[in-house]
């Protein structure tokens, strides 16, 4: 049996080795190329053993999902999915199955799915922007699409960003960038609005994790395409929006304020910290933070979204939703994101705020963050920002749970959230 000093010595060297590996990893983040690989993790995906071109492999009915190629405004080709809602699929099942060709479609407009989307006046669309790593069908992502497919007449569109999954990456610097991902997202929304002629008022933007930052930038573009809070290097589609566009809703699941604040608490896989071990060394931490290439300033962009749409009173329904047991991104970042947005909206006339606190453990538990819902809205409930903190779902599974489905339904049906009692 090893002696106690021997065990302590081995443990010391093990911890020292882990610390050295972490130090090398963090130091490498100074290099922009390595940093972007670590941030987007676009090379990490299950495409080697999962075929996203065959959606039946992920539990969908034959022909329910149409994989197709989308050309971006700067010439990239994005691999995308269109998911039919189950009620529409059921009503046209024979036609959908018979005309299902399989594989990836070059011309989505010619497909049965596109025609069903365009001819149904009740059609709604949820445009989903996924998080980093993987592809459109990896992990918990198909459960999100299956959940949305249960909402009547509600189609789903989602694409892999450039360099992710099967999407191309031909433009310099040949690696995903903030401007590149935003170009991808506005290309998809422009295609939906201008080519498929689907109104933004019947469209919900749904983002998770990194996808929340993409969603925020996209929403701001359609409110103010000349905003200084958008990267100058994004390639804008033609035509650009002439006036602020009102979406039925914007739902952000596990959002964050900006990349710098995210990395101060973020843990890869809920385990490996990035900058949090450097809290006692502010100079080193600040230096590394200053080297962040893609800052993803979600808070300034959402604030600009509110202020740029205020003069025209453009309808706005923004929902922030976060799981309290999220081990990757703490729900405190959603709270930090909501507070200044509430302040910005309160600056408008006739706006009021409410807060719902729920806990059976008394006031002290509430003070530590057990409240579940906050909302700020104008008198007509046409401009709304709300925060819902749910108890379960973690970082990834939460997007496919009922709370997100309900948030989308409320946005589409203009229903208010009526909180209940949270029994812990």
C-alpha positions as a LaTeX table, in Angstrom:
\begin{tabular}{lrrr}
\hline
Residue & $x$ (\AA) & $y$ (\AA) & $z$ (\AA) \\
\hline
Unk1 & 0.00 & 0.00 & 0.00 \\
Unk2 & 1.53 & 3.39 & $-0.98$ \\
Unk3 & 2.47 & 5.69 & 1.86 \\
Unk4 & 0.55 & 8.91 & 2.45 \\
Unk5 & 3.51 & 11.14 & 1.44 \\
Unk6 & 3.83 & 9.13 & $-1.78$ \\
Unk7 & 0.14 & 9.66 & $-2.62$ \\
Unk8 & 0.43 & 13.36 & $-1.87$ \\
Unk9 & 3.51 & 13.65 & $-4.06$ \\
Unk10 & 1.81 & 11.89 & $-6.99$ \\
Unk11 & $-1.29$ & 14.04 & $-6.57$ \\
Unk12 & 0.86 & 17.15 & $-6.56$ \\
Unk13 & 2.54 & 16.26 & $-9.85$ \\
Unk14 & $-0.80$ & 15.27 & $-11.39$ \\
Unk15 & $-2.34$ & 18.64 & $-10.47$ \\
Unk16 & 0.80 & 20.44 & $-11.63$ \\
Unk17 & 0.60 & 18.66 & $-14.97$ \\
Unk18 & $-3.07$ & 19.57 & $-15.40$ \\
Unk19 & $-2.26$ & 23.17 & $-14.49$ \\
Unk20 & 0.57 & 23.27 & $-17.03$ \\
Unk21 & $-1.69$ & 21.97 & $-19.81$ \\
Unk22 & $-4.34$ & 24.54 & $-18.90$ \\
Unk23 & $-1.72$ & 27.33 & $-18.87$ \\
Unk24 & $-0.48$ & 26.34 & $-22.33$ \\
Unk25 & $-4.06$ & 26.23 & $-23.63$ \\
Unk26 & $-4.94$ & 29.67 & $-22.23$ \\
Unk27 & $-1.67$ & 31.19 & $-23.49$ \\
Unk28 & $-2.39$ & 29.82 & $-26.95$ \\
Unk29 & $-5.64$ & 31.78 & $-27.03$ \\
Unk30 & $-3.60$ & 34.91 & $-27.77$ \\
Unk31 & $-3.24$ & 33.60 & $-31.32$ \\
Unk32 & $-6.40$ & 34.60 & $-33.22$ \\
Unk33 & $-6.51$ & 31.42 & $-35.32$ \\
Unk34 & $-6.21$ & 29.10 & $-32.33$ \\
Unk35 & $-8.67$ & 31.30 & $-30.43$ \\
Unk36 & $-11.30$ & 30.98 & $-33.12$ \\
Unk37 & $-10.83$ & 27.24 & $-33.32$ \\
Unk38 & $-11.38$ & 27.08 & $-29.56$ \\
Unk39 & $-14.32$ & 29.49 & $-29.62$ \\
Unk40 & $-16.30$ & 27.99 & $-32.49$ \\
Unk41 & $-15.04$ & 24.37 & $-32.29$ \\
Unk42 & $-16.41$ & 23.96 & $-35.81$ \\
Unk43 & $-14.10$ & 21.03 & $-36.51$ \\
Unk44 & $-15.67$ & 19.01 & $-33.69$ \\
Unk45 & $-18.75$ & 17.25 & $-34.98$ \\
Unk46 & $-20.26$ & 13.81 & $-35.43$ \\
Unk47 & $-20.55$ & 14.08 & $-39.22$ \\
Unk48 & $-18.11$ & 11.21 & $-39.59$ \\
Unk49 & $-20.67$ & 8.71 & $-38.28$ \\
Unk50 & $-23.95$ & 10.68 & $-38.49$ \\
Unk51 & $-25.32$ & 11.64 & $-41.91$ \\
Unk52 & $-27.21$ & 14.94 & $-41.61$ \\
Unk53 & $-28.26$ & 14.54 & $-45.26$ \\
Unk54 & $-30.53$ & 11.70 & $-44.09$ \\
Unk55 & $-32.85$ & 13.29 & $-41.49$ \\
Unk56 & $-34.72$ & 10.01 & $-40.90$ \\
Unk57 & $-31.59$ & 8.90 & $-39.07$ \\
Unk58 & $-32.46$ & 11.50 & $-36.42$ \\
Unk59 & $-36.04$ & 10.41 & $-35.84$ \\
Unk60 & $-37.93$ & 12.42 & $-38.46$ \\
Unk61 & $-40.64$ & 11.07 & $-40.76$ \\
Unk62 & $-39.78$ & 10.38 & $-44.39$ \\
Unk63 & $-39.67$ & 13.69 & $-46.24$ \\
Unk64 & $-40.48$ & 15.76 & $-43.15$ \\
Unk65 & $-37.06$ & 17.40 & $-43.33$ \\
Unk66 & $-35.61$ & 18.83 & $-46.54$ \\
Unk67 & $-31.84$ & 19.39 & $-46.50$ \\
Unk68 & $-30.90$ & 22.16 & $-48.92$ \\
Unk69 & $-28.08$ & 24.49 & $-49.90$ \\
Unk70 & $-28.31$ & 28.22 & $-49.26$ \\
Unk71 & $-26.00$ & 30.72 & $-50.98$ \\
Unk72 & $-24.84$ & 33.55 & $-48.73$ \\
Unk73 & $-24.32$ & 37.13 & $-49.85$ \\
Unk74 & $-20.55$ & 36.55 & $-50.01$ \\
Unk75 & $-20.64$ & 33.26 & $-51.89$ \\
Unk76 & $-20.51$ & 30.59 & $-49.18$ \\
Unk77 & $-22.87$ & 27.61 & $-49.34$ \\
Unk78 & $-24.67$ & 26.75 & $-46.12$ \\
Unk79 & $-26.08$ & 23.32 & $-45.35$ \\
Unk80 & $-29.64$ & 23.89 & $-44.10$ \\
Unk81 & $-32.70$ & 22.02 & $-42.93$ \\
Unk82 & $-36.37$ & 22.84 & $-43.45$ \\
Unk83 & $-38.61$ & 20.93 & $-41.01$ \\
Unk84 & $-42.33$ & 20.57 & $-41.73$ \\
Unk85 & $-44.76$ & 20.92 & $-38.83$ \\
Unk86 & $-46.49$ & 17.63 & $-38.02$ \\
Unk87 & $-50.01$ & 18.89 & $-38.74$ \\
Unk88 & $-49.01$ & 20.07 & $-42.22$ \\
Unk89 & $-47.09$ & 16.84 & $-42.82$ \\
Unk90 & $-50.11$ & 14.77 & $-41.80$ \\
Unk91 & $-52.43$ & 16.66 & $-44.16$ \\
Unk92 & $-50.05$ & 16.20 & $-47.10$ \\
Unk93 & $-48.27$ & 13.00 & $-46.12$ \\
Unk94 & $-48.80$ & 11.12 & $-49.39$ \\
Unk95 & $-47.56$ & 14.03 & $-51.52$ \\
Unk96 & $-44.57$ & 14.67 & $-49.27$ \\
Unk97 & $-43.50$ & 11.01 & $-49.22$ \\
Unk98 & $-44.00$ & 10.50 & $-52.95$ \\
Unk99 & $-42.02$ & 13.57 & $-53.93$ \\
Unk100 & $-39.24$ & 13.12 & $-51.39$ \\
Unk101 & $-36.05$ & 12.77 & $-53.41$ \\
Unk102 & $-33.53$ & 12.32 & $-50.61$ \\
Unk103 & $-30.14$ & 13.96 & $-50.33$ \\
Unk104 & $-29.45$ & 17.70 & $-50.37$ \\
Unk105 & $-31.62$ & 19.90 & $-52.61$ \\
Unk106 & $-30.06$ & 22.69 & $-54.68$ \\
Unk107 & $-33.32$ & 24.61 & $-55.28$ \\
Unk108 & $-35.41$ & 24.66 & $-52.12$ \\
Unk109 & $-38.15$ & 26.74 & $-53.78$ \\
Unk110 & $-39.01$ & 23.80 & $-56.03$ \\
Unk111 & $-39.66$ & 21.41 & $-53.13$ \\
Unk112 & $-43.00$ & 20.37 & $-51.66$ \\
Unk113 & $-41.97$ & 21.80 & $-48.30$ \\
Unk114 & $-41.36$ & 25.27 & $-49.74$ \\
Unk115 & $-44.66$ & 25.21 & $-51.62$ \\
Unk116 & $-46.57$ & 24.19 & $-48.49$ \\
Unk117 & $-44.85$ & 26.97 & $-46.56$ \\
Unk118 & $-45.69$ & 29.61 & $-49.16$ \\
Unk119 & $-49.32$ & 28.69 & $-49.91$ \\
Unk120 & $-50.53$ & 28.39 & $-46.30$ \\
Unk121 & $-51.55$ & 31.83 & $-44.98$ \\
Unk122 & $-51.27$ & 30.42 & $-41.43$ \\
Unk123 & $-47.62$ & 29.47 & $-41.91$ \\
Unk124 & $-45.22$ & 30.52 & $-39.17$ \\
Unk125 & $-41.45$ & 30.02 & $-39.22$ \\
Unk126 & $-38.98$ & 29.53 & $-36.41$ \\
Unk127 & $-35.43$ & 30.30 & $-37.55$ \\
Unk128 & $-33.03$ & 28.48 & $-35.26$ \\
Unk129 & $-29.40$ & 29.49 & $-34.69$ \\
Unk130 & $-27.49$ & 26.76 & $-32.88$ \\
Unk131 & $-24.49$ & 27.04 & $-30.57$ \\
Unk132 & $-20.84$ & 26.31 & $-31.23$ \\
Unk133 & $-19.44$ & 22.94 & $-32.34$ \\
Unk134 & $-21.28$ & 20.18 & $-34.13$ \\
Unk135 & $-23.76$ & 20.39 & $-36.99$ \\
Unk136 & $-27.49$ & 21.05 & $-37.36$ \\
Unk137 & $-28.46$ & 17.55 & $-36.19$ \\
Unk138 & $-25.89$ & 16.93 & $-33.48$ \\
Unk139 & $-26.66$ & 16.20 & $-29.85$ \\
Unk140 & $-29.90$ & 17.65 & $-28.51$ \\
Unk141 & $-30.57$ & 19.82 & $-31.58$ \\
Unk142 & $-33.05$ & 17.46 & $-33.31$ \\
Unk143 & $-35.19$ & 17.47 & $-30.15$ \\
Unk144 & $-35.57$ & 21.24 & $-30.61$ \\
Unk145 & $-36.87$ & 20.82 & $-34.16$ \\
Unk146 & $-39.22$ & 17.99 & $-33.14$ \\
Unk147 & $-40.57$ & 20.18 & $-30.35$ \\
Unk148 & $-41.21$ & 23.13 & $-32.69$ \\
Unk149 & $-42.78$ & 20.77 & $-35.27$ \\
Unk150 & $-45.56$ & 20.14 & $-32.76$ \\
Unk151 & $-46.72$ & 23.77 & $-32.99$ \\
Unk152 & $-49.48$ & 24.02 & $-35.62$ \\
Unk153 & $-48.43$ & 25.47 & $-38.99$ \\
Unk154 & $-44.95$ & 26.25 & $-37.64$ \\
Unk155 & $-42.00$ & 25.42 & $-39.90$ \\
Unk156 & $-38.36$ & 25.39 & $-38.79$ \\
Unk157 & $-35.37$ & 26.67 & $-40.75$ \\
Unk158 & $-31.85$ & 26.12 & $-39.49$ \\
Unk159 & $-28.41$ & 26.18 & $-41.11$ \\
Unk160 & $-24.87$ & 25.30 & $-40.20$ \\
Unk161 & $-22.69$ & 28.39 & $-40.13$ \\
Unk162 & $-19.77$ & 28.57 & $-42.56$ \\
Unk163 & $-17.17$ & 25.96 & $-41.73$ \\
Unk164 & $-19.58$ & 23.98 & $-39.56$ \\
Unk165 & $-20.79$ & 20.55 & $-40.67$ \\
Unk166 & $-21.04$ & 20.47 & $-44.47$ \\
Unk167 & $-21.16$ & 24.25 & $-44.99$ \\
Unk168 & $-18.31$ & 25.73 & $-47.04$ \\
Unk169 & $-15.53$ & 28.02 & $-45.85$ \\
Unk170 & $-13.95$ & 29.48 & $-48.98$ \\
Unk171 & $-13.55$ & 33.13 & $-48.00$ \\
Unk172 & $-10.52$ & 34.57 & $-46.22$ \\
Unk173 & $-9.46$ & 34.04 & $-43.43$ \\
Unk174 & $-10.86$ & 30.52 & $-44.04$ \\
Unk175 & $-12.10$ & 30.17 & $-40.48$ \\
Unk176 & $-15.40$ & 31.18 & $-38.84$ \\
Unk177 & $-15.51$ & 34.81 & $-37.73$ \\
Unk178 & $-18.06$ & 37.03 & $-36.04$ \\
Unk179 & $-18.72$ & 38.95 & $-39.26$ \\
Unk180 & $-18.93$ & 35.71 & $-41.22$ \\
Unk181 & $-21.53$ & 34.12 & $-38.96$ \\
Unk182 & $-23.61$ & 37.31 & $-39.00$ \\
Unk183 & $-23.42$ & 37.35 & $-42.80$ \\
Unk184 & $-24.73$ & 33.77 & $-42.76$ \\
Unk185 & $-27.64$ & 34.61 & $-40.49$ \\
Unk186 & $-28.82$ & 37.71 & $-42.34$ \\
Unk187 & $-28.48$ & 35.80 & $-45.64$ \\
Unk188 & $-30.90$ & 33.18 & $-44.29$ \\
Unk189 & $-33.38$ & 35.77 & $-43.00$ \\
Unk190 & $-33.17$ & 37.75 & $-46.25$ \\
Unk191 & $-33.83$ & 34.55 & $-48.23$ \\
Unk192 & $-36.87$ & 33.83 & $-46.07$ \\
Unk193 & $-38.27$ & 37.37 & $-46.37$ \\
Unk194 & $-37.33$ & 38.28 & $-49.95$ \\
Unk195 & $-37.28$ & 34.98 & $-51.85$ \\
Unk196 & $-39.82$ & 32.89 & $-49.94$ \\
Unk197 & $-41.90$ & 36.03 & $-49.24$ \\
Unk198 & $-42.55$ & 35.06 & $-45.64$ \\
Unk199 & $-43.38$ & 38.03 & $-43.37$ \\
Unk200 & $-41.12$ & 38.79 & $-40.42$ \\
Unk201 & $-44.25$ & 39.33 & $-38.29$ \\
Unk202 & $-44.85$ & 35.58 & $-38.53$ \\
Unk203 & $-41.22$ & 34.67 & $-37.85$ \\
Unk204 & $-39.60$ & 33.83 & $-34.52$ \\
Unk205 & $-35.83$ & 33.96 & $-34.09$ \\
Unk206 & $-34.57$ & 31.26 & $-31.71$ \\
Unk207 & $-30.93$ & 31.14 & $-30.60$ \\
Unk208 & $-29.05$ & 29.03 & $-28.08$ \\
Unk209 & $-25.64$ & 29.75 & $-26.50$ \\
Unk210 & $-23.42$ & 31.20 & $-29.27$ \\
Unk211 & $-26.58$ & 31.30 & $-31.39$ \\
Unk212 & $-28.02$ & 33.94 & $-29.05$ \\
Unk213 & $-25.21$ & 36.32 & $-30.03$ \\
Unk214 & $-25.84$ & 35.55 & $-33.70$ \\
Unk215 & $-29.58$ & 36.14 & $-33.18$ \\
Unk216 & $-29.06$ & 39.46 & $-31.40$ \\
Unk217 & $-26.86$ & 40.77 & $-34.22$ \\
Unk218 & $-29.35$ & 39.57 & $-36.84$ \\
Unk219 & $-32.30$ & 41.23 & $-35.11$ \\
Unk220 & $-30.35$ & 44.49 & $-34.90$ \\
Unk221 & $-29.50$ & 44.32 & $-38.61$ \\
Unk222 & $-33.18$ & 44.08 & $-39.53$ \\
Unk223 & $-33.93$ & 47.02 & $-37.24$ \\
Unk224 & $-30.98$ & 49.17 & $-38.29$ \\
Unk225 & $-28.62$ & 47.74 & $-40.96$ \\
Unk226 & $-26.28$ & 50.74 & $-40.56$ \\
Unk227 & $-25.87$ & 50.34 & $-36.80$ \\
Unk228 & $-22.31$ & 51.00 & $-35.59$ \\
Unk229 & $-22.70$ & 47.98 & $-33.29$ \\
Unk230 & $-22.51$ & 45.64 & $-36.28$ \\
Unk231 & $-19.15$ & 44.63 & $-37.84$ \\
Unk232 & $-18.28$ & 46.73 & $-40.86$ \\
Unk233 & $-17.03$ & 43.66 & $-42.71$ \\
Unk234 & $-20.37$ & 41.84 & $-42.89$ \\
Unk235 & $-21.52$ & 41.38 & $-46.48$ \\
Unk236 & $-25.06$ & 42.72 & $-46.61$ \\
Unk237 & $-27.65$ & 41.10 & $-48.86$ \\
Unk238 & $-29.54$ & 43.18 & $-51.40$ \\
Unk239 & $-32.01$ & 44.68 & $-50.76$ \\
Unk240 & $-31.33$ & 45.83 & $-47.21$ \\
Unk241 & $-34.29$ & 46.54 & $-44.87$ \\
Unk242 & $-35.69$ & 50.04 & $-45.50$ \\
Unk243 & $-37.40$ & 50.33 & $-42.11$ \\
Unk244 & $-37.25$ & 48.42 & $-38.79$ \\
Unk245 & $-38.67$ & 44.92 & $-39.23$ \\
Unk246 & $-40.88$ & 43.51 & $-36.48$ \\
Unk247 & $-40.40$ & 39.83 & $-35.71$ \\
Unk248 & $-43.11$ & 37.86 & $-33.93$ \\
Unk249 & $-40.57$ & 37.06 & $-31.25$ \\
Unk250 & $-36.90$ & 36.72 & $-30.35$ \\
Unk251 & $-36.10$ & 33.89 & $-27.94$ \\
Unk252 & $-32.58$ & 33.66 & $-26.54$ \\
Unk253 & $-31.73$ & 30.49 & $-24.61$ \\
Unk254 & $-28.61$ & 30.62 & $-22.41$ \\
Unk255 & $-27.48$ & 34.06 & $-23.63$ \\
Unk256 & $-24.52$ & 36.13 & $-22.41$ \\
Unk257 & $-23.60$ & 39.81 & $-22.34$ \\
Unk258 & $-20.36$ & 39.62 & $-24.34$ \\
Unk259 & $-17.52$ & 37.20 & $-24.95$ \\
Unk260 & $-15.21$ & 38.77 & $-22.36$ \\
Unk261 & $-17.67$ & 38.38 & $-19.49$ \\
Unk262 & $-18.62$ & 34.93 & $-20.71$ \\
Unk263 & $-15.05$ & 33.63 & $-20.60$ \\
Unk264 & $-14.67$ & 34.83 & $-17.00$ \\
Unk265 & $-17.15$ & 32.14 & $-15.89$ \\
Unk266 & $-17.48$ & 29.75 & $-18.86$ \\
Unk267 & $-16.56$ & 26.09 & $-18.45$ \\
Unk268 & $-16.04$ & 23.84 & $-21.47$ \\
Unk269 & $-18.44$ & 20.95 & $-21.07$ \\
Unk270 & $-19.36$ & 22.38 & $-17.69$ \\
Unk271 & $-15.98$ & 21.24 & $-16.34$ \\
Unk272 & $-12.92$ & 22.98 & $-17.82$ \\
Unk273 & $-12.67$ & 26.70 & $-16.88$ \\
Unk274 & $-11.19$ & 29.31 & $-19.19$ \\
Unk275 & $-10.35$ & 32.54 & $-17.34$ \\
Unk276 & $-11.97$ & 32.00 & $-13.93$ \\
Unk277 & $-8.71$ & 30.63 & $-12.35$ \\
Unk278 & $-7.13$ & 34.02 & $-13.15$ \\
Unk279 & $-9.50$ & 36.09 & $-10.99$ \\
Unk280 & $-6.68$ & 36.66 & $-8.52$ \\
Unk281 & $-4.44$ & 37.94 & $-11.34$ \\
Unk282 & $-6.41$ & 40.82 & $-12.91$ \\
Unk283 & $-3.53$ & 42.08 & $-15.07$ \\
Unk284 & $-3.11$ & 38.71 & $-16.78$ \\
Unk285 & $-6.87$ & 38.28 & $-17.09$ \\
Unk286 & $-7.31$ & 41.78 & $-18.56$ \\
Unk287 & $-4.47$ & 41.19 & $-21.00$ \\
Unk288 & $-5.98$ & 37.95 & $-22.27$ \\
Unk289 & $-9.43$ & 39.59 & $-22.48$ \\
Unk290 & $-7.97$ & 42.39 & $-24.59$ \\
Unk291 & $-6.85$ & 39.79 & $-27.14$ \\
Unk292 & $-10.35$ & 38.49 & $-27.86$ \\
Unk293 & $-10.76$ & 38.70 & $-31.63$ \\
Unk294 & $-14.55$ & 38.29 & $-31.84$ \\
Unk295 & $-16.14$ & 40.14 & $-28.88$ \\
Unk296 & $-19.81$ & 39.33 & $-29.66$ \\
Unk297 & $-21.24$ & 42.35 & $-27.76$ \\
Unk298 & $-24.80$ & 41.08 & $-27.30$ \\
Unk299 & $-25.79$ & 43.61 & $-24.62$ \\
Unk300 & $-24.93$ & 46.71 & $-26.70$ \\
Unk301 & $-26.67$ & 45.18 & $-29.70$ \\
Unk302 & $-29.88$ & 44.38 & $-27.84$ \\
Unk303 & $-29.83$ & 47.83 & $-26.24$ \\
Unk304 & $-29.43$ & 49.34 & $-29.72$ \\
Unk305 & $-32.31$ & 47.15 & $-30.91$ \\
Unk306 & $-34.57$ & 48.68 & $-28.26$ \\
Unk307 & $-33.46$ & 52.28 & $-28.82$ \\
Unk308 & $-33.49$ & 52.08 & $-32.64$ \\
Unk309 & $-37.05$ & 50.73 & $-32.70$ \\
Unk310 & $-38.38$ & 53.11 & $-30.01$ \\
Unk311 & $-39.19$ & 56.12 & $-32.26$ \\
Unk312 & $-41.31$ & 53.98 & $-34.59$ \\
Unk313 & $-42.78$ & 51.92 & $-31.71$ \\
Unk314 & $-41.90$ & 48.79 & $-33.68$ \\
Unk315 & $-43.33$ & 45.74 & $-31.88$ \\
Unk316 & $-40.69$ & 43.81 & $-29.97$ \\
Unk317 & $-41.06$ & 40.58 & $-28.00$ \\
Unk318 & $-37.71$ & 39.54 & $-26.53$ \\
Unk319 & $-37.45$ & 36.52 & $-24.21$ \\
Unk320 & $-34.33$ & 35.53 & $-22.31$ \\
Unk321 & $-34.52$ & 31.98 & $-20.97$ \\
Unk322 & $-31.89$ & 30.21 & $-18.90$ \\
Unk323 & $-31.66$ & 27.03 & $-16.82$ \\
Unk324 & $-30.44$ & 27.45 & $-13.28$ \\
Unk325 & $-28.51$ & 24.19 & $-13.56$ \\
Unk326 & $-26.60$ & 25.34 & $-16.66$ \\
Unk327 & $-23.00$ & 24.34 & $-15.92$ \\
Unk328 & $-21.51$ & 25.95 & $-19.05$ \\
Unk329 & $-22.98$ & 29.47 & $-18.94$ \\
Unk330 & $-24.28$ & 30.68 & $-15.59$ \\
Unk331 & $-27.82$ & 32.04 & $-15.49$ \\
Unk332 & $-26.35$ & 35.12 & $-13.77$ \\
Unk333 & $-25.29$ & 36.31 & $-17.23$ \\
Unk334 & $-28.94$ & 36.32 & $-18.33$ \\
Unk335 & $-29.75$ & 38.41 & $-15.26$ \\
Unk336 & $-26.89$ & 40.76 & $-16.12$ \\
Unk337 & $-28.22$ & 40.98 & $-19.68$ \\
Unk338 & $-31.82$ & 41.62 & $-18.65$ \\
Unk339 & $-31.26$ & 44.43 & $-16.12$ \\
Unk340 & $-29.94$ & 47.13 & $-18.54$ \\
Unk341 & $-32.50$ & 46.08 & $-21.18$ \\
Unk342 & $-35.23$ & 46.65 & $-18.62$ \\
Unk343 & $-33.77$ & 50.08 & $-17.90$ \\
Unk344 & $-33.65$ & 50.93 & $-21.60$ \\
Unk345 & $-37.28$ & 49.99 & $-22.14$ \\
Unk346 & $-38.41$ & 51.80 & $-18.98$ \\
Unk347 & $-37.13$ & 55.02 & $-20.56$ \\
Unk348 & $-40.09$ & 54.86 & $-22.94$ \\
Unk349 & $-43.53$ & 56.26 & $-22.05$ \\
Unk350 & $-46.09$ & 54.04 & $-20.37$ \\
Unk351 & $-43.70$ & 51.18 & $-19.61$ \\
Unk352 & $-43.85$ & 49.17 & $-16.37$ \\
Unk353 & $-41.90$ & 46.28 & $-14.89$ \\
Unk354 & $-42.95$ & 43.26 & $-12.84$ \\
Unk355 & $-41.08$ & 40.51 & $-11.04$ \\
Unk356 & $-42.29$ & 37.11 & $-9.89$ \\
Unk357 & $-40.43$ & 35.49 & $-7.02$ \\
Unk358 & $-41.16$ & 31.87 & $-6.28$ \\
Unk359 & $-39.69$ & 29.70 & $-3.54$ \\
Unk360 & $-40.91$ & 27.70 & $-0.57$ \\
Unk361 & $-37.60$ & 28.33 & 1.19 \\
Unk362 & $-38.31$ & 31.90 & 2.23 \\
Unk363 & $-36.77$ & 35.29 & 1.61 \\
Unk364 & $-33.14$ & 34.30 & 1.98 \\
Unk365 & $-33.45$ & 31.73 & $-0.78$ \\
Unk366 & $-35.14$ & 34.32 & $-2.98$ \\
Unk367 & $-32.31$ & 36.78 & $-2.41$ \\
Unk368 & $-29.90$ & 34.18 & $-3.76$ \\
Unk369 & $-31.67$ & 34.09 & $-7.09$ \\
Unk370 & $-34.69$ & 31.82 & $-6.79$ \\
Unk371 & $-37.00$ & 34.24 & $-8.61$ \\
Unk372 & $-38.15$ & 32.77 & $-11.87$ \\
Unk373 & $-39.60$ & 35.57 & $-13.94$ \\
Unk374 & $-39.17$ & 39.27 & $-14.71$ \\
Unk375 & $-40.94$ & 41.33 & $-17.34$ \\
Unk376 & $-40.98$ & 44.89 & $-18.64$ \\
Unk377 & $-43.58$ & 46.03 & $-21.17$ \\
Unk378 & $-45.43$ & 49.00 & $-22.59$ \\
Unk379 & $-49.11$ & 49.66 & $-21.94$ \\
Unk380 & $-50.25$ & 47.65 & $-24.97$ \\
Unk381 & $-47.82$ & 44.76 & $-24.38$ \\
Unk382 & $-46.40$ & 45.32 & $-27.87$ \\
Unk383 & $-42.87$ & 46.02 & $-26.67$ \\
Unk384 & $-41.82$ & 43.39 & $-24.16$ \\
Unk385 & $-38.59$ & 42.10 & $-22.66$ \\
Unk386 & $-38.82$ & 39.15 & $-20.26$ \\
Unk387 & $-36.49$ & 36.86 & $-18.36$ \\
Unk388 & $-37.46$ & 33.33 & $-17.35$ \\
Unk389 & $-35.11$ & 31.24 & $-15.24$ \\
Unk390 & $-36.15$ & 27.59 & $-15.29$ \\
Unk391 & $-34.96$ & 24.98 & $-12.84$ \\
Unk392 & $-33.81$ & 22.21 & $-15.17$ \\
Unk393 & $-32.49$ & 21.56 & $-18.67$ \\
Unk394 & $-28.80$ & 22.33 & $-18.29$ \\
Unk395 & $-27.08$ & 24.08 & $-21.17$ \\
Unk396 & $-28.21$ & 22.05 & $-24.18$ \\
Unk397 & $-31.24$ & 19.93 & $-23.33$ \\
Unk398 & $-33.27$ & 22.98 & $-22.27$ \\
Unk399 & $-33.85$ & 24.11 & $-25.88$ \\
Unk400 & $-36.02$ & 21.09 & $-26.60$ \\
Unk401 & $-38.03$ & 21.33 & $-23.37$ \\
Unk402 & $-41.57$ & 22.66 & $-22.98$ \\
Unk403 & $-40.53$ & 26.06 & $-21.62$ \\
Unk404 & $-38.88$ & 27.04 & $-24.90$ \\
Unk405 & $-41.77$ & 25.63 & $-26.92$ \\
Unk406 & $-44.17$ & 27.70 & $-24.80$ \\
Unk407 & $-42.04$ & 30.84 & $-25.23$ \\
Unk408 & $-42.27$ & 30.42 & $-29.01$ \\
Unk409 & $-46.02$ & 29.78 & $-28.85$ \\
Unk410 & $-46.58$ & 32.88 & $-26.70$ \\
Unk411 & $-44.64$ & 35.01 & $-29.15$ \\
Unk412 & $-46.67$ & 33.69 & $-32.08$ \\
Unk413 & $-50.02$ & 34.01 & $-30.32$ \\
Unk414 & $-49.23$ & 37.21 & $-28.37$ \\
Unk415 & $-50.01$ & 35.47 & $-25.08$ \\
Unk416 & $-48.71$ & 36.69 & $-21.76$ \\
Unk417 & $-46.83$ & 34.41 & $-19.40$ \\
Unk418 & $-48.74$ & 33.68 & $-16.19$ \\
Unk419 & $-46.19$ & 32.35 & $-13.63$ \\
Unk420 & $-47.17$ & 29.60 & $-11.22$ \\
Unk421 & $-45.74$ & 28.48 & $-7.89$ \\
Unk422 & $-42.31$ & 26.85 & $-8.13$ \\
Unk423 & $-42.21$ & 23.92 & $-5.69$ \\
Unk424 & $-38.64$ & 22.88 & $-4.94$ \\
\hline
\end{tabular}
